[in-house]
């Protein structure tokens, strides 16, 4: 009887705070979810939350800005690139240390550099999450550590939304696709994203791990014009799953161009389309696709009806004297 009671207690202790695996496979072109499991289940997401940290820093800072490392950097726990108090580094170097080596010390210093404090920086993170429609998400710190404050809470779906948005940023895309970064003489950082070295369609990603969160992973890949994003939470053999999921998307779907990036003159208005508008279509199933365009109040409106689901894209323009379409 005593042995049975001990066994039950051990099982209970082991299963406390353990989450079931969840994942989301999303088109990087139009956000279509092609495969998922419990993609809105929330949990601590560990260091993949550094995607938001990097994004805020890139959008609000200048990569060439320099920063003097604070004295309290030595108090930061977890993974580190071993920054030295009083040394001067660029924001670019901090970002590479953040995304390639997952330095919690770089996350702390980025927050101070951009916002003056972690609290102010986290407020920026949460405001950006609202703008992106990340309704399952709450950020508490810039690193993803979860021992003291419960960490950053999100879902596979929300992290896919974030990665899709971030990969449209040229600077972010360049950083996360880099295999190495030479920090200073004798110090070279290697990206922890193994797919960059084993799967040639990989375009970026971010790893994460804590005891509370388990393994977390975000990766992106591209095949011609078709882009894929995979997020997994608390999954063991995650790199193999990601490669397989990317390949499945590329085999079953292709991106269809609705509107190429460029300069357009429509109905006496000029529109600058910065990113090509693409829609994911199945290679094996018939898709009912209707596209309607109109100009209202200096705005180009493109309505895409795919299998009964309506997506609306708007582009602000300026009035001109022309009336031709380019």
C-alpha positions, 0 to 999 in steps of 0.5 A: 500500500505504501509503494502505491501511494508513493508512486501516485505522488511521484506521477502527480509531481511529474505532471504538474505544469506540463502542457500537451504539445501543440503546433501550427503550420501557416502560409507565410503568403496569406496566413492560411493555416494548413495544419494544426493541433490545439493551436490556441492553447496557451503556455509559456513559450520560452525564448521564441518570444525573443522574436517580438523583442527583436522586432520592437528593437528593429522597428524603433532603433538603429542597428548602428547605434552603440550601447554601453552594457549595464552593470546589472547584466551579470545578474541575468540568468539563463542562456548568455553571450557573456556581455561585459559591463561597461563594454560598448556594443552596437544594437546590431550585435545585440540582435545577433546575440539575441536571435542566434544564441538566445542571449538573455543578457542581450534581451535585457540590454536591448530593452534598456537601450530601446525603452530605458527599462524592461517594464517600458519595453514589455509595454511596447511588446504587448501593444504590438501584440494587440496590433498584430491580433495576437489575442492569446498572448501576454508578454512579461519580459523580453527574454522568455524566462519563466521561473520568477514571473510565469514567463511570456504566455502565447499560443502556436497560432499567435507565434505564427502570426508574429513570425509571418509579420516579422519575416516581412521585415528585411532586417529581421529576415537577414538576422534570423537567416544568418548561420554565423555572426562575428561578434568580435575578434575570436568570438563567432556565434553560431545559430542554434536553429539546426534547420539552417544547416540541414534543410536548404529551404530554411529562411529563419527561425528561433529556438526556445526551452525552459522546464515550464515550457518544454521545447519551443520552436519557430521556423520559416522556409521558402520554396520559389514564391511559396512561404511556410511557417511552423510553430511547435510548443512542447514537442520533442522531435521538433526539428524533424517535425518542422522539416516534414511540415514545410515539405508537406505544405510545399507539396500540397500548395502553391502561392498565386500572385494577386498583385505584384509589388510596384507603382500603380496608377489607377482611377487618377490615383497613385499607389505604392505596393511595397509587398507582393500580394499572394494567396495560397492555393491547393495543388490537389483540390479545386479552389473557388477564387474571386478577386474584386478591386475598387478605389474609394476615398484614395484607397485601393480595396482588393477583396479576395473571396477564397472558398467563401472566406473573404479577405480584404486588403487596403492600400492608401494612395494619392490623387494625381492627374493620370488615369492610366494603369501601370 
